[in-house]
Amino acid sequence: VQLQASGGGLVQAGGSLRLSCAVSGSSLGYYAIGWFRQAPGKEREGVSFISSSGLSRFYTDSVKGRFTISRDHAKNTVYLRMDSLKPEDSAVYYCAAVLRGYRTEMVVATASEYPYWGQGTLVTVSS
């Protein structure tokens, strides 16, 4: 399976972006997806996760209420809508996939469990 992340860019604080993670080579319905980010000089952190069914979702505390993860099975794509962006949200954002059975409810929050990764998309939030 291959992942292609896109949608990053430069935005002012308070603005919005929508990241996309296009999955190819397999049906999205079999994979739990995670969004991670890494800022310069910092460790990679998990941002949001969604089960293969799309019904179970998880957000790290710092983005709760501002970010929304969703998936479109017809388009084989997972989205991360980011609103009320802050300078501290600036990072390279990566999407990752792990096989978890067809449309199951399991959310995977550990980076080491993800074998498939996209190339990353840069988000820069100016103050």
Backbone as CSV, one residue per row, in Angstrom:
resi,resn,N_x,N_y,N_z,CA_x,CA_y,CA_z,C_x,C_y,C_z
1,VAL,0.846,-1.171,0.000,0.000,0.000,0.000,0.893,1.237,0.000
2,GLN,0.466,2.264,-0.735,1.223,3.521,-0.783,0.351,4.658,-0.275
3,LEU,0.987,5.612,0.398,0.283,6.764,0.935,0.886,8.037,0.374
4,GLN,0.020,8.975,0.004,0.454,10.257,-0.525,-0.218,11.357,0.283
5,ALA,0.571,12.066,1.085,0.044,13.172,1.886,0.176,14.475,1.108
6,SER,-0.824,15.325,1.240,-0.812,16.623,0.570,-1.667,17.609,1.342
7,GLY,-1.600,18.869,0.939,-2.464,19.881,1.527,-1.786,20.842,2.473
8,GLY,-0.523,20.622,2.761,0.195,21.534,3.633,0.439,22.877,2.964
9,GLY,0.913,23.816,3.759,1.188,25.135,3.217,1.450,26.134,4.322
10,LEU,1.496,27.393,3.933,1.714,28.503,4.860,0.374,29.166,5.151
11,VAL,0.063,29.326,6.418,-1.198,29.931,6.820,-0.968,30.795,8.049
12,GLN,-1.770,31.825,8.190,-1.660,32.669,9.375,-2.330,32.004,10.573
13,ALA,-1.894,32.375,11.749,-2.520,31.860,12.965,-4.016,32.148,12.932
14,GLY,-4.791,31.144,13.343,-6.236,31.251,13.283,-6.835,30.713,12.001
15,GLY,-6.003,30.444,11.033,-6.472,29.947,9.740,-6.707,28.451,9.744
16,SER,-7.024,27.944,8.555,-7.378,26.530,8.412,-6.649,25.900,7.231
17,LEU,-6.437,24.612,7.339,-5.919,23.807,6.246,-6.603,22.446,6.296
18,ARG,-6.670,21.790,5.158,-7.144,20.416,5.131,-6.074,19.539,4.480
19,LEU,-5.554,18.619,5.260,-4.581,17.669,4.743,-5.313,16.446,4.185
20,SER,-4.745,15.885,3.139,-5.293,14.671,2.536,-4.248,13.577,2.546
21,CYS,-4.695,12.362,2.728,-3.826,11.191,2.655,-4.482,10.207,1.697
22,ALA,-3.975,10.166,0.489,-4.534,9.280,-0.529,-3.851,7.924,-0.448
23,VAL,-4.656,6.889,-0.343,-4.143,5.522,-0.205,-4.331,4.786,-1.534
24,SER,-3.296,4.131,-1.987,-3.385,3.360,-3.221,-2.773,1.987,-3.014
25,GLY,-3.168,1.056,-3.855,-2.633,-0.286,-3.773,-3.458,-1.236,-2.930
26,SER,-4.429,-0.713,-2.213,-5.294,-1.547,-1.389,-6.507,-0.734,-0.984
27,SER,-7.520,-1.415,-0.497,-8.732,-0.731,-0.065,-8.535,-0.088,1.296
28,LEU,-8.910,1.166,1.384,-8.774,1.907,2.638,-9.546,1.248,3.774
29,GLY,-10.589,0.529,3.446,-11.442,-0.073,4.464,-10.767,-1.100,5.350
30,TYR,-9.568,-1.532,4.991,-8.839,-2.518,5.787,-7.808,-1.880,6.722
31,TYR,-7.659,-0.561,6.660,-6.545,0.074,7.345,-6.989,1.122,8.361
32,ALA,-6.399,1.045,9.538,-6.467,2.158,10.470,-5.412,3.175,10.025
33,ILE,-5.744,4.452,10.189,-4.871,5.528,9.716,-4.505,6.451,10.872
34,GLY,-3.299,6.917,10.849,-2.857,7.883,11.838,-2.193,9.081,11.178
35,TRP,-2.364,10.218,11.793,-1.626,11.426,11.406,-0.622,11.726,12.514
36,PHE,0.611,11.950,12.120,1.679,12.295,13.039,2.323,13.594,12.557
37,ARG,3.044,14.251,13.433,3.758,15.454,13.028,5.106,15.511,13.727
38,GLN,6.023,16.192,13.076,7.343,16.378,13.670,7.833,17.772,13.337
39,ALA,8.082,18.541,14.380,8.628,19.881,14.237,10.151,19.802,14.351
40,PRO,10.861,20.780,13.804,12.332,20.768,13.880,12.815,20.687,15.330
41,GLY,13.698,19.748,15.588,14.261,19.603,16.920,13.361,18.918,17.925
42,LYS,12.215,18.457,17.478,11.281,17.801,18.396,11.012,16.370,17.949
43,GLU,10.521,15.586,18.866,10.179,14.213,18.549,8.859,14.168,17.775
44,ARG,8.704,13.105,17.012,7.440,12.905,16.313,6.327,12.649,17.329
45,GLU,5.175,13.237,17.081,4.052,13.018,17.980,2.813,12.621,17.178
46,GLY,1.998,11.818,17.816,0.730,11.432,17.217,-0.282,12.553,17.351
47,VAL,-1.006,12.832,16.301,-1.968,13.930,16.283,-3.405,13.407,16.334
48,SER,-3.723,12.497,15.438,-5.087,11.997,15.351,-5.081,10.631,14.682
49,PHE,-6.069,9.800,15.088,-6.118,8.432,14.576,-7.565,8.064,14.287
50,ILE,-7.755,7.218,13.284,-9.103,6.797,12.920,-9.082,5.316,12.598
51,SER,-10.130,4.631,13.024,-10.223,3.195,12.779,-10.545,2.908,11.314
52,SER,-10.439,1.648,10.921,-10.709,1.297,9.525,-12.179,1.493,9.166
53,SER,-13.054,1.464,10.152,-14.473,1.735,9.891,-14.745,3.226,9.774
54,GLY,-13.882,4.021,10.408,-14.110,5.457,10.463,-14.941,5.897,11.651
55,LEU,-15.445,4.945,12.431,-16.348,5.301,13.534,-15.598,5.638,14.814
56,SER,-14.379,5.137,14.978,-13.590,5.433,16.175,-12.500,6.434,15.799
57,ARG,-12.403,7.492,16.610,-11.440,8.550,16.324,-10.775,8.981,17.615
58,PHE,-9.535,9.422,17.509,-8.784,9.865,18.674,-8.005,11.112,18.290
59,TYR,-7.930,12.051,19.265,-7.165,13.265,19.059,-6.250,13.482,20.257
60,THR,-5.041,13.925,20.005,-4.197,14.313,21.110,-4.766,15.589,21.727
61,ASP,-4.506,15.802,22.998,-5.147,16.896,23.729,-4.929,18.267,23.081
62,SER,-3.757,18.487,22.546,-3.438,19.816,22.023,-4.234,20.195,20.779
63,VAL,-4.887,19.240,20.140,-5.640,19.559,18.921,-7.136,19.304,19.071
64,LYS,-7.546,18.797,20.209,-8.971,18.521,20.415,-9.798,19.784,20.242
65,GLY,-10.884,19.653,19.516,-11.752,20.794,19.278,-11.327,21.660,18.111
66,ARG,-10.108,21.421,17.590,-9.614,22.222,16.461,-9.398,21.372,15.209
67,PHE,-9.013,20.129,15.386,-8.740,19.238,14.250,-9.854,18.204,14.142
68,THR,-10.131,17.790,12.905,-11.134,16.756,12.650,-10.587,15.767,11.628
69,ILE,-10.590,14.508,12.004,-10.150,13.464,11.087,-11.370,12.787,10.472
70,SER,-11.265,12.464,9.206,-12.373,11.798,8.533,-11.830,10.944,7.397
71,ARG,-12.659,10.081,6.859,-12.215,9.248,5.756,-13.331,9.093,4.742
72,ASP,-12.938,9.026,3.478,-13.870,8.832,2.376,-13.469,7.530,1.695
73,HIS,-14.246,6.488,1.959,-13.880,5.174,1.419,-13.986,5.146,-0.096
74,ALA,-14.908,5.899,-0.650,-15.070,5.914,-2.106,-13.840,6.507,-2.787
75,LYS,-13.212,7.474,-2.122,-12.028,8.124,-2.681,-10.737,7.537,-2.129
76,ASN,-10.857,6.551,-1.229,-9.665,5.943,-0.618,-8.744,6.994,0.005
77,THR,-9.348,7.955,0.671,-8.607,9.096,1.197,-9.034,9.405,2.625
78,VAL,-8.071,9.767,3.445,-8.310,10.234,4.802,-7.931,11.705,4.864
79,TYR,-8.726,12.471,5.583,-8.518,13.910,5.684,-8.226,14.302,7.126
80,LEU,-7.489,15.376,7.281,-7.299,16.018,8.583,-7.609,17.489,8.395
81,ARG,-8.772,17.877,8.862,-9.177,19.278,8.810,-8.599,19.964,10.032
82,MET,-7.862,21.051,9.819,-7.192,21.752,10.906,-7.702,23.188,10.937
83,ASP,-8.392,23.531,12.002,-8.924,24.879,12.187,-8.228,25.566,13.360
84,SER,-8.384,26.877,13.429,-7.800,27.660,14.529,-6.331,27.309,14.721
85,LEU,-5.604,27.294,13.640,-4.203,26.880,13.690,-3.359,27.836,14.522
86,LYS,-2.380,27.261,15.200,-1.471,28.012,16.047,-0.042,27.825,15.531
87,PRO,0.839,28.755,15.826,2.239,28.580,15.396,2.838,27.252,15.863
88,GLU,2.428,26.793,17.030,2.962,25.525,17.543,2.462,24.301,16.779
89,ASP,1.522,24.500,15.868,1.091,23.400,14.997,2.025,23.219,13.799
90,SER,2.970,24.135,13.628,3.896,24.051,12.496,4.748,22.795,12.614
91,ALA,4.779,22.025,11.551,5.520,20.764,11.544,5.356,20.111,10.177
92,VAL,6.119,19.057,9.964,5.849,18.172,8.837,4.843,17.136,9.315
93,TYR,3.763,17.020,8.587,2.701,16.090,8.941,2.792,14.849,8.064
94,TYR,2.699,13.702,8.715,2.781,12.424,8.024,1.507,11.618,8.281
95,CYS,1.054,10.917,7.249,0.000,9.944,7.477,0.602,8.540,7.413
96,ALA,-0.001,7.645,8.131,0.495,6.274,8.209,-0.677,5.306,8.245
97,ALA,-0.430,4.081,7.793,-1.487,3.084,7.720,-1.027,1.757,8.312
98,VAL,-1.983,1.067,8.936,-1.719,-0.268,9.466,-2.941,-1.131,9.196
99,LEU,-2.713,-2.355,8.765,-3.798,-3.281,8.457,-4.499,-3.691,9.745
100,ARG,-5.834,-3.507,9.794,-6.549,-3.831,11.017,-7.888,-4.509,10.737
101,GLY,-8.050,-5.102,9.555,-9.282,-5.800,9.245,-10.317,-4.873,8.640
102,TYR,-11.247,-5.450,7.912,-12.208,-4.650,7.159,-13.199,-3.961,8.084
103,ARG,-13.111,-2.631,8.088,-14.038,-1.749,8.809,-14.219,-2.164,10.274
104,THR,-13.102,-2.278,10.954,-13.138,-2.568,12.390,-13.043,-1.267,13.180
105,GLU,-13.150,-1.398,14.505,-13.210,-0.206,15.351,-11.892,0.137,16.032
106,MET,-10.851,-0.624,15.785,-9.605,-0.409,16.512,-8.871,0.839,16.025
107,VAL,-8.492,1.677,16.987,-7.649,2.835,16.724,-6.228,2.487,17.149
108,VAL,-5.269,2.852,16.346,-3.869,2.554,16.647,-3.140,3.862,16.877
109,ALA,-2.588,4.020,18.074,-2.003,5.303,18.450,-0.483,5.275,18.581
110,THR,0.128,4.153,18.296,1.573,4.014,18.471,2.259,4.004,17.119
111,ALA,3.186,4.917,16.918,3.854,5.060,15.621,4.541,3.773,15.186
112,SER,5.118,3.069,16.134,5.881,1.869,15.795,5.015,0.751,15.228
113,GLU,3.710,0.849,15.394,2.810,-0.177,14.866,2.431,0.075,13.412
114,TYR,2.803,1.226,12.881,2.451,1.571,11.518,3.576,1.192,10.551
115,PRO,3.346,0.278,9.640,4.400,-0.098,8.681,4.432,0.754,7.410
116,TYR,3.333,1.453,7.140,3.247,2.215,5.890,3.137,3.705,6.198
117,TRP,3.994,4.489,5.537,4.063,5.925,5.797,4.068,6.707,4.492
118,GLY,3.418,7.868,4.521,3.502,8.799,3.423,4.756,9.642,3.548
119,GLN,4.961,10.537,2.596,6.208,11.291,2.515,6.215,12.549,3.360
120,GLY,5.081,12.962,3.882,5.023,14.161,4.701,4.641,15.394,3.917
121,THR,3.939,16.283,4.589,3.561,17.564,3.991,3.782,18.645,5.043
122,LEU,4.406,19.752,4.642,4.835,20.779,5.576,3.712,21.772,5.861
123,VAL,3.465,21.991,7.130,2.510,23.001,7.588,3.275,24.063,8.353
124,THR,3.119,25.306,7.930,3.766,26.425,8.606,2.700,27.438,8.984
125,VAL,2.614,27.736,10.263,1.629,28.678,10.769,2.371,29.905,11.271
126,SER,2.108,31.030,10.656,2.783,32.268,11.048,1.970,33.014,12.099
127,SER,2.684,33.702,12.978,2.014,34.431,14.068,1.659,35.849,13.661
